[in-house]
């Protein structure tokens, strides 16, 4: 079906249109005038037409009939008037013209050109006015009237001769070209309208637009769902009728946007943004977009889960740190205070004492809790790899570098927290680069010369005595003071008294739950061994011991012998005498030991476990719950 319908008021113009549109298939040409043309125009849209073309009074009647399709008028050109004039002069001496202003306006200059008086009457397209015009010209002695079909017919009715001003090929061609242009624009506008409709209908945001009086002009599907109002009922109503607490009048009055406001719409709480529509410096309305708080919270949870999958979220809070001993309580209170500020924190404590858990908890209690938490173990990577991990690199920075480069952890942790564990193991070169980042808040990737600003809260941890390392020239003094702004010392497990029992039960519960096994109860003797054991591997060693215990067969109560076994205090190959000596040595109260005696005790335990593993340091470290590096260091002390 052709998209353009040409309703020709008389056959002659239809013939001209056929010639003009020859070879094309986008224009349907039908002969119909006045009321018949109106009826066809009213059915045009349902028949697949999108633009109408007609002429004169017929065109005027179609346009005023309520038809919503655009109507293009075939204009009357200068050549059309000239042709009609000379035809009229053959029929009579005095020529007059009855027509609308746009046709009449050029007659004066034409009259002068042909040196002939042409009588004129400017009328509307109303038949009564046309009749009045013909009567006026007749009274002034006009013999022949020229005009469009309606004017010519009225002249003949009143006994005058008439010539129809027909439209020639140029006028028809201009009308057809204009109709095609309008149709193309219509398609473009329809495409935009459909895009806008899709955006409105499928947006997760509720969208409401108001005019300058506060009446609703746009009300999308999400707004319908949240407000529980159908759009057909909401449109045209004042916003206060549909959403009493919308407060859009403030934006209409002030012209200032309001972002992130919490509103109540129906039974829902939403986060809303209200923005004024300003045209020529005048407020013409308001657009409000909003989302349900519940949905935003779900999205936040999903994002945090995604970050967790990438290892960029802190797992622990202060509630995960178990213990009632004064030592651990003091450390927790101090850490909570530090969470409220952005200063760098240095956490000190033995391997396995829980330094990383404190770093997680500080992040989760800080204002950065919804931003990334990135942890790097500085002792786990060689210098070259640690450098690229910390600062990133660009393409071609070194052999094997990714083609697209890689962001360093400082960039990844932007706006969040970066935890540098075992910071004392950094080389002097990396210490210098780290100092620059802390001082200037900017990083430079390997192989690049551009600066990247970063906003990162730094938490560092170490088991080493950094002050002593500074004195020995092993650690930069300026970096030490940059790191040691706020300081937390995590007590070793052996100094936490009854906390050991609480934590042991926690770990045991965890592992027994995995094995679907009931949790036993420690006897007094078993508790004594747990309390008096020196725990060189701290929490990590206790966790490993409880994992081994969960795999053992025991009855309702966990005996001292069970604990001795999982602490590797009674291997089968030991003689009874050796067992007794080892057990007595290890359960002797650590509070009676001097620092030197404690070191000797740790060494003895490590040597015995090494003997049990045939000298396998990795297995010995695993059994003791410490790293291989720590095991080696303790042996060298």
SULFENHU-V165830 format. One record per pair of residues at least 12 apart in sequence whose C-alpha atoms are under 8 Angstrom apart, sorted by the first residue. I is the first residue (numbers start at 1). J is the second residue. Records with the same first field share a line. If there is no record, write none. Layout:
I->J / J
This chain:
1->26 / 47 / 48 / 49
2->25 / 26 / 27 / 28 / 48 / 49
3->26 / 27 / 28 / 48 / 49 / 50 / 51 / 183
4->26 / 27 / 28 / 49 / 50 / 51 / 52 / 53 / 179 / 180 / 183
5->27 / 28 / 29 / 30 / 44 / 49 / 50 / 51 / 52 / 53
6->27 / 28 / 29 / 30 / 52 / 53 / 54
7->29 / 30 / 31 / 32 / 33 / 37 / 52 / 53 / 54
8->29 / 30 / 31 / 32 / 33 / 53 / 54 / 55
9->31 / 32 / 33 / 34 / 37 / 54 / 55 / 58 / 149
10->31 / 32 / 33 / 149
11->31
12->166
13->166 / 167 / 168
14->29 / 30 / 31
16->168 / 169 / 172
17->29 / 169 / 172 / 173
20->169 / 172 / 173
33->58
34->57 / 58 / 61 / 62
35->58 / 61
37->58 / 62
38->58 / 61 / 62 / 65
41->62 / 67
42->67
45->69
50->69 / 70 / 183
51->69 / 70 / 71 / 72 / 179 / 182 / 183
52->69 / 70 / 71 / 72 / 179
53->71 / 72 / 73 / 74 / 175 / 176 / 179
54->71 / 72 / 73 / 74
55->73 / 74 / 75
56->73 / 74 / 125 / 148 / 149
57->125 / 126 / 150
59->71 / 72 / 73
60->125
70->182
72->175 / 178 / 179
73->175
74->167 / 171 / 172 / 174 / 175
75->167 / 171 / 172 / 175
76->103 / 165 / 166 / 167 / 171
77->167 / 168 / 171
78->106
79->168
80->165 / 166 / 167 / 168
81->165
83->165
84->146 / 163 / 164 / 165 / 166
85->146
87->163
88->144 / 145 / 146 / 162 / 163
89->144
91->143 / 144 / 161
92->143 / 144
93->143 / 144
94->117 / 118 / 141 / 142 / 143 / 144
95->117 / 118 / 119 / 142 / 143 / 144 / 145 / 146
96->118 / 119 / 120 / 121 / 137 / 142 / 143 / 144 / 145 / 146
97->118 / 119 / 120 / 121 / 145 / 146 / 147
98->120 / 121 / 122 / 123 / 130 / 133 / 134 / 145 / 146 / 147 / 151
99->121 / 122 / 123 / 124 / 125 / 130 / 147 / 148 / 151
100->122 / 123 / 124 / 125
101->122 / 123
104->120 / 121 / 122
119->137 / 142
120->137
121->133 / 134 / 136 / 137
127->150
130->150 / 151 / 154
131->151 / 154 / 155
134->151 / 154 / 155 / 158
135->158
138->160
143->160 / 161
144->160 / 161 / 162 / 163
145->160 / 161 / 162 / 163
146->162 / 163 / 164 / 165
147->162 / 163 / 164 / 165
148->164 / 165 / 166
149->164 / 165
152->164
200->220 / 221
201->220 / 221 / 222
202->221 / 222
203->222
204->222 / 291
205->222 / 223 / 289 / 290 / 291
206->219 / 220 / 221 / 222 / 223 / 224 / 226 / 288 / 289 / 290 / 291
207->219 / 220 / 222 / 223 / 287 / 288 / 289 / 290
208->220 / 223 / 287 / 288 / 289
209->285 / 286 / 287 / 288
210->239 / 285 / 286 / 287
211->284 / 285 / 286
212->252 / 283 / 284 / 285 / 286
213->238 / 285
214->238 / 239 / 248 / 249 / 252 / 285 / 286
215->235 / 236 / 237 / 238 / 239
216->234 / 235 / 236 / 237 / 238 / 239
217->235 / 236
218->235
219->231 / 234 / 235
226->265 / 266 / 267 / 268 / 292
227->242 / 243 / 265 / 266 / 267
228->266
229->242
243->265 / 266
245->263 / 264 / 265
246->263 / 264 / 265
248->274 / 286
251->274 / 275 / 276 / 286
252->276 / 283 / 285 / 286
255->275 / 276 / 278 / 283
256->275 / 276
257->273 / 274 / 275 / 276
258->273 / 274 / 275
259->272 / 273 / 274
260->272 / 273
261->273
268->292 / 293
269->292 / 293 / 294
270->290 / 291 / 292 / 293
271->290 / 291 / 292 / 293
272->288 / 289 / 290 / 291
273->288 / 289 / 290
274->286 / 287 / 288 / 289
275->287 / 288
304->370
307->372
311->373 / 374
312->372 / 373 / 374 / 375
313->371 / 372 / 373 / 374
314->360 / 361 / 363 / 364 / 372 / 373
315->360 / 361
316->357 / 358 / 360 / 361 / 364
317->357 / 358 / 360 / 361 / 362 / 364 / 365
318->332 / 358 / 361 / 362
321->357 / 358
322->499 / 502 / 503
323->496 / 498 / 499 / 502 / 503
324->498 / 499
325->496 / 497 / 498 / 499
326->496
327->491 / 495 / 496
328->490 / 491 / 496
331->488 / 489 / 490
334->488
335->358 / 362 / 488
336->362 / 365
338->362 / 486
339->362 / 363 / 365 / 366
340->365 / 366 / 367
341->366
342->457
343->457 / 458 / 485 / 486
344->457 / 458 / 459 / 460 / 482 / 483 / 484 / 485 / 486
345->458 / 459 / 460 / 483 / 484 / 485 / 486 / 487 / 488
346->459 / 460 / 461 / 462 / 483 / 484 / 485 / 486 / 487 / 488
347->459 / 460 / 461 / 462 / 487 / 488 / 489 / 490
348->461 / 462 / 463 / 464 / 487 / 488 / 489 / 490
349->461 / 462 / 463 / 464 / 489 / 490 / 491 / 492
350->462 / 463 / 464 / 490 / 491 / 492 / 538
351->463 / 537 / 538 / 626 / 627 / 630
352->537 / 538 / 539 / 540 / 541 / 625 / 626
353->490 / 491 / 492 / 493 / 537 / 538 / 539 / 540
354->490 / 539
355->461 / 490
356->419 / 421 / 461
359->419 / 459
360->373
363->417
368->415 / 416 / 417
369->416
370->416
371->413 / 415 / 416 / 417
372->412 / 413 / 414 / 415 / 416 / 417
373->413 / 416 / 417 / 418 / 419
374->409 / 412 / 413 / 417 / 418 / 419
375->418 / 419 / 420 / 421
376->418 / 419 / 420 / 421
377->420 / 421 / 422 / 423
378->420 / 421 / 422 / 423 / 425 / 426
379->421 / 422 / 423 / 425 / 426
383->426 / 427 / 430
387->430
388->408 / 445 / 446
389->408 / 409
390->408 / 409 / 410
391->407 / 408 / 409 / 410 / 411 / 443 / 444 / 445 / 446
392->405 / 406 / 407 / 408 / 409 / 444 / 445 / 446
393->405 / 406 / 407 / 408 / 445 / 446 / 447 / 448
394->406 / 445 / 446 / 447 / 448
395->447
396->447
397->446 / 447 / 448
398->447
407->445
408->445
410->443 / 454 / 456
411->454
413->456
414->454 / 455 / 456
415->454 / 455 / 456 / 457
416->455 / 456 / 457
417->456 / 457 / 458 / 459
418->456 / 457 / 458 / 459
419->458 / 459 / 460 / 461
420->458 / 459 / 460 / 461
421->460 / 461 / 462
422->460 / 461 / 462 / 463
423->460 / 461 / 462
424->462 / 463 / 464 / 466 / 475
428->474 / 475 / 476
431->475 / 476 / 479
432->476 / 479
434->479
435->478 / 479 / 482
438->482
441->453 / 454 / 455 / 456
442->454
460->483
466->480
467->480
492->538
493->535 / 538 / 539
494->531 / 532 / 533 / 534 / 535 / 538 / 590
497->531
498->531
500->530 / 531
501->527 / 530 / 531
504->542 / 543 / 546
507->543 / 546 / 547
508->546 / 547 / 549 / 550
511->546 / 547 / 550
512->550
515->550
517->550
519->556
520->554 / 555 / 556 / 557 / 558
521->556 / 557 / 558
522->557 / 558 / 559
523->557 / 558 / 559 / 560
525->559 / 560
526->558 / 559 / 560 / 561 / 562 / 563
527->560
529->560 / 563 / 564 / 587
530->563
532->586 / 587 / 588 / 589 / 590
533->586 / 587 / 588 / 589 / 590
534->586 / 590 / 602
536->602 / 624 / 626
537->624 / 625 / 626
538->625
540->625 / 626
541->623 / 624 / 625 / 626
542->625
543->625
544->623 / 624 / 625
545->566 / 567
546->566
548->566
549->562 / 563 / 566
564->583
568->609
569->582 / 583
570->583
585->601
586->601
599->634 / 637
602->634
603->634 / 635
606->620 / 624 / 631 / 635
609->623
617->631
